[in-house]
Amino acid sequence: MQSLPLPLALTARLLPVAVLAAAGWSLSSGPLAAAPATDQEAAQGTPSTQGTQSTGGASATATAPTAKTYSAAPAPCGAVATKTIESLVPGAKTAGKEIPSTDKSVRRTCSWNALKGYDYRWLDVSFEITGSNAQAQKSYTERTTEKSGGGAVPGLGDSGYSVVNLTTEDKQQTREGVVLVRVSNALVSITYNGSDFETKKAPSTDEINKGAIKAAKDAVAALENGQTKG
């Protein structure tokens, strides 16, 4: 076989290299190359990356526990204003008396009571801290269902409810009002009752209901102003 002249042989050997080089240029920098990503596209990532990031973020959000707003119950005896105590429980020591609790970080209660003349009044204020908003809502729903016959109190905490009942024992009437409020993962409970031992009658429903709601507003304000972040 006759050998090709050197220039022709060299050209034959270099031709495939030139073709491959040209193809590579076409794919990377030529008209067949993919358009370079813009700054916005680079920031957003590819569709597959976006999907992974979005899914991961949603999963993290779904599994993240709800943070507790309140981690401890406030001092209940300082939760109601002095003027409120004086008007609702005339003659009572405004300092109140805290009821012993097995765990003060979870539940605390203060009580005021007094007999002035023949009029007797009793007020209890309780704070209870639950593990989550959902747990507090569940307890709130159960308690308000048990004490049916009342109604919602608009603008009081996340949920507010009041009910007033009349009881009679040995011809002596006692009217009791209960207000229950949920504020995030905390529950505020107010019990206010009264009797007149001279007439054997009880204070009016309006008086007891308004008194209990007034004490509840003071207690909720004390909770919110002195909240302990979890």
Secondary structure as the mmCIF struct_conf table of DSSP 4:
data_model
#
loop_
_struct_conf.conf_type_id
_struct_conf.id
_struct_conf.beg_label_comp_id
_struct_conf.beg_label_asym_id
_struct_conf.beg_label_seq_id
_struct_conf.end_label_comp_id
_struct_conf.end_label_asym_id
_struct_conf.end_label_seq_id
HELX_LH_PP_P HELX_LH_PP_P1 GLN A 2 PRO A 5
HELX_RH_AL_P HELX_RH_AL_P1 LEU A 6 SER A 28
TURN_TY1_P TURN_TY1_P1 SER A 29 SER A 29
BEND BEND1 GLY A 30 GLY A 30
TURN_TY1_P TURN_TY1_P2 PRO A 31 LEU A 32
BEND BEND2 ALA A 33 ALA A 33
HELX_LH_PP_P HELX_LH_PP_P2 ALA A 34 THR A 38
HELX_RH_AL_P HELX_RH_AL_P2 ASP A 39 GLN A 44
HELX_RH_AL_P HELX_RH_AL_P3 PRO A 47 THR A 63
BEND BEND3 ALA A 64 ALA A 64
HELX_LH_PP_P HELX_LH_PP_P3 PRO A 65 LYS A 68
BEND BEND4 THR A 69 THR A 69
BEND BEND5 SER A 71 ALA A 72
HELX_RH_3T_P HELX_RH_3T_P1 PRO A 76 GLY A 78
BEND BEND6 ALA A 79 VAL A 80
HELX_RH_AL_P HELX_RH_AL_P4 THR A 82 LEU A 88
BEND BEND7 VAL A 89 VAL A 89
TURN_TY1_P TURN_TY1_P3 PRO A 90 GLY A 91
BEND BEND8 ALA A 92 ALA A 92
TURN_TY1_P TURN_TY1_P4 THR A 94 ALA A 95
STRN STRN1 LYS A 97 ILE A 99
HELX_LH_PP_P HELX_LH_PP_P4 PRO A 100 PRO A 100
BEND BEND9 THR A 102 THR A 102
TURN_TY1_P TURN_TY1_P5 LYS A 104 VAL A 106
STRN STRN2 ARG A 107 LYS A 116
TURN_TY1_P TURN_TY1_P6 GLY A 117 TYR A 118
STRN STRN3 ASP A 119 ILE A 129
BEND BEND10 GLY A 131 SER A 132
HELX_RH_AL_P HELX_RH_AL_P5 ASN A 133 GLU A 146
TURN_TY1_P TURN_TY1_P7 LYS A 147 GLY A 149
STRN STRN4 GLY A 151 ALA A 152
TURN_TY1_P TURN_TY1_P8 PRO A 154 GLY A 155
BEND BEND11 LEU A 156 ASP A 158
STRN STRN5 SER A 159 GLU A 169
TURN_TY1_P TURN_TY1_P9 ASP A 170 LYS A 171
STRN STRN6 GLN A 172 VAL A 183
TURN_TY1_P TURN_TY1_P10 SER A 184 ASN A 185
STRN STRN7 ALA A 186 ASP A 196
TURN_TY1_P TURN_TY1_P11 PHE A 197 THR A 199
HELX_RH_AL_P HELX_RH_AL_P6 THR A 205 ASN A 225
TURN_TY1_P TURN_TY1_P12 GLY A 226 GLY A 226
#
